[in-house]
């Protein structure tokens, strides 16, 4: 028996009322879903295309969406009720590619605020980054990672340089509060996030570039006041190489299942060696014959990186150093016998080997 017009109208009215109730429940949480996700989140005031920019308003919009309330307690961010509900809604959502890409773009943008001068903002952003890593690893199967999602998460992880360098040197995010993310994510969660994205070439480039910059910033900060300049420089370059080796080890681990290894070991070590020679010259650690070779060693003339500033010999470098540019510095090294250059080569090779071993043994959930 077919339903009457009155019965049909009543059913439609009931469906409309039910839908209205569901919409009202979902309204405070933009991430709430009525079913399979076919679109983005439409986060108020957030532009997913500005992920890598320094737009504070964009980052603030993403932060307010992912962590709408909470407070600092003992230096750590404690989420409030609205934030807890927001993440419960995000966890329960039936995700599709568009939504995940916008969500990870928001996560990446928030990560840029980890070093904000405002203590509350920095703590809030760090907690959100930890929750984002946990979400990406525990809630999204590796098969659902799109290239855009991997590149967004690479930005997020690149804004965790202390944690990457710490794990590379044998440290842990579990236990003592050495790092910002200590106690907020496990080593396995962090390393799994690295593992799942590093097969994307752009993601790998983001991580390598960020970590090279991080380590060189450390060199620039420590060398001017170092009481033992040569030992300090050698130690810092071993640390940098250890981080690069760690990423290389994880990339090769991933390459066992992916199409190719996204990190070229030879290129990376060549860049470190070349930059190391530049820094050794900058801090007066190379001998006179080595500097003279920079002036005359290029078929009787100077290498392109040689210059004189205020009458003083100066070894210049592109920023950033590239594998192609590094070849010329390696040619320079091959012309001379310089103990500091040789020691840099040894420390870089040692560091890479140590880091590679750690990376290849990373705790990952495939």
N, C-alpha and C positions, 0 to 999 in steps of 0.2 A: 504494500500500500504506500503510495507516494505521500510525502508530508504535505499538509495544507499550507496555504500562504501564511496563515497566522503562525503555524509551527516554525516555518522557515524564518519568519521575521524574528520570532523569539530567540531562535538559535543564533541568528546573526547578532542580535542585541547582546546575548550572553558572551559571544566570542569577542565582540568589541569591548565590552566591559572588562573581560579577562585580560585582553591585550593592554588596555589602559592601566590596569593594576600593575602588570609586569613592567610597563614603561615607567611608571611612577617609582617602582622599586629600583629600577636600573638608573634612573635619572642622575643621582648624585655621583655615580661611578660611570664615567664615559666608556670605560672598557667593558661594561656589561654587554653580553651578546644574547641575541634571540635565537641563535642557531649558528650554522656554518658561516665563518667570516669571509665575506666577499669584498670587503673594502677596508680602508684604513680606519684609524681610531678617531681622526679629527680632533686631536688634542687642542684645546683652546689656546690660541696665541703661539702655537708651535709650528715651525716650518721644517719638515723633515729634510728638505734640500740644503739646509744650512748646518748640517751635522758638524762639519769640521771648522765652522767659523767661530769667531770670538764674540758673537752677538750675545750679550748678557741677557737681554730680554727673552731671546729664544731659549737659552739654557734655563732661565728662571721658570719659564712656562713649562718646560719638560720636568723640572724638579718639583714644581708644585703639583703636577699631575701624578707623578710617581710617589711622592712623599708629601701629601697635603698637610700632615700634622705630626707632632712629636716634640721631643725635648732632649736636651743634652743631660746626661747623668754620668758622672765620673769620666768626662771627656769623650763619651760615646753617645751616638744618637740612638734614642729609644723611640720607635715608631708609635704614633697614636692610633686611636680606634679607626679613624678614617683611612689612614695609611694601611692598616691591617686589612680592612675591608677592600680597599683598592686592589691589593695584591691577591686576595682571595678571589676577587672577580676576574683578575687577569689569569690566574691559574685555572679557573673553571671555564674560561672562554674556549670555544671551538675555533681554533686559529686557522687562518689561511695565509698565503704569502704576503698579501698587501698589509695585513694587520701586523704581522711579525716584522716586516721591514720598517714600518713606521714606529713600532714599539722599540726595536733595537736602535733606530735612529735617535729616539728620545733618550734611551739609555746612554748612548755614546755621547750625546750632548751634555748630559748631566755629569759625565765623568770629567769633563773639562773644568768642573767647579771643585774638584777635590783639593786644589791648592788655593782656594779662595781665601782672602785675608780675613773674612768674617768666620770666626770659629764655628758658629752654628751652621752656616752654609756648607763649610768644608766637611763637617761631621755628617751632615745630612746627605751630602753627595756621596761620601764614602760608603755609608750604609746602603744607599740606593745602588751603588755599583756592586756591592757584595750581593745584594738581593737579585740584581740583574744577572750576575754570573750564575747564581743558584738556579734562577728561572731558566736561563738558556741551556743549562746542562741537564737539569732534572725534568723540565717540562717540554722540551722540544727535541724530538728524535733527530739524529744526525742527518737522516735522509731529507728532512724538511728545511735544512739550512740552505738558503739561496745565496748567490754570490753577494747580493746587496747586504744581506744579513751578516755574512762573514766579514764584509768590509766595515760594517758598523761596529761589530763586536771587536774588530781589530783596533779601532780607535779607542774603544773603552779600555781594552787591555793595555794599549800603548800608554794610557794615562795611569797605569799601575807600574811604573818603572822600578820602584823600590822592590815591589813584590817579585817581579820577573828576575831582577838581578839577585835578589835574595835566594830564590829557589835555584837559580843557576849555580850559586856558590855553595849549595848544600843546605841552605836554610829551610825553614818551614813556616807556614802561615798558622799552624796549629800550636797552641800553647801560649808562650809569652807574647806580650804586645809589642813586638819589635817593629811590625809594619802596620800601616793603616788598616789593612784587611785582616790582621791577625785575629783569630777567633771568630771571624764572620763568615769565612769560607774555608773549606778544607783544601789541602794540597791537591787532592784528586779532582775537586771541582774546578779549581783554577787551571790545572794542567789539561784537563779535559776540554775546557773552553779553548785553550791555545791549540790543542790537537785538532779540534773540529774546524777551525777556521784557517789553519796555516797552509792548507792545500790550495787556497786561492792566492794567486800571484800578487794581487794588489794588497790583500790583507798581510801577506808576508812582508812585502815592501814597507808597509806602514809600520810594522813591528820593528823591523831591522833599522829603518831610518830613525825612529823614535829612540831606540836604545843606543844607537851610535851617538845621537845628540845628547842623551842623558849622561853617558859616560864621558863625553868630551866636556860637558858642563862641569862634571866633577874634576876633571883635569885642570880646567881653567880656574876652578875655585881653590884647589889645593896646592897647585904648583908654585904660585907666587910667594907663599909663606913656608914652603917645605924646607925643613932643616937638612934633609938629605935628598936633594932634587932627583938624582939619578935613580935611587932606590924607590922613591915615591912614584916617579914616572913609570918605571918598570912594573911596579905593583898595580898601578892603575890600568895599564895596558893589558896585563894578565887578566884583570877583572873584566875589562871590556871584552876580551876574547872569550872569556868563560861564558859570558852572556850570549855572545854570538854563537858559540858552540852549542849552548843549550837549545837555542832556537833551531839550530841546524839539526840537532839530534831529534827534536820533536817533529820537525818537517820530514826527516827521513823515516821516522816511525810512521807518520801519516802516509808517506809515499808508498808504503807497503800495500796500502789499500787504494790510494788515489792514483791519478794518471802519471804524475811526475813530482820530482823533488823541487820545491819552489825556492830553495836557498842554495846559492852556488858557493861552496866552501872556499874555493880558490879566490873568487872575486872578493869575498868578505875579508879574508886574511890579507889579501893584497891591499885593500883599502886601509885596514888597521896598520899595516906596516908603513905605508906611505904617510899616513897621518902621524904616526909615531915619529918618523924621521923629521917631519916638519916641527913637531913639538920639541923634539930633542934639540933641534937647531935654535928654536925660539928661546929656550932656556939655557943656551950656551953649553950643551953637553956633547957636541960633536967636535972632533979635532980640526985643526987648521987645514990639513990636507983634504979633508972631506969637503969643507966649504970651498976650497980652491977648485976641487973637481966639479962643483956646481957651476963655477965660472967658466971653466975651460973644457969640461968633459963631453960636451955635446958637439963632436966633430970640430974641436978647437974653439968653440964658442960656448956661451952660457946656456944652460937649460932654460926652458920657458918659465919655470917657477922661480928663477933667480932674479932678485931685484936689489937695489940699494936704496935705503931710506935714511935720509940725513947722513949720507956717506957711509952707512953701516950695511954690510952684507945681510940680506934678508931672504929667507926661504918662504915663499908664499904658497898658498893652497886654495883650490876652489872650495866653495862652501855650498853643498857638502862635497867631500872628496868622492870621486866616482871610480869604478873599476878601470875605466879607460884612462882617466887622468893618472891613476896610480902607477901605470906602466912606466912612465917617465922617471918616477922616483925610485922604482925598482932598478932601472938601468943605472941610475946614479949610485945606488948601493953596491951594484956589481963592479963598479970601478974602483972602490976604495976598500981599505981595511980599517973599519971603525968599530971599536969594542962596544960602544953604546948601541949602534945599529944592530950588531950581531946579538947583543943581549935582548934587544927588543924582539928580534925574530924568534929567539928561544922562548921568551915569556908569552908571546902571542900564540905560538904553537902549543905550548904547555897548557895555557888557558883554554884554548879551543878544545883540546883533547879532554880536559876535565869537564868542561861544560857539556860537550857532546855526550859523554858517558851519562851525565845526569839527565839530559834531555831524552836520550834513547831509552832510559829506564823510568821515564815519567809514569805516574799513576794516571791512567786514562780509562774512561768508560767509552767504549766504542759504540 
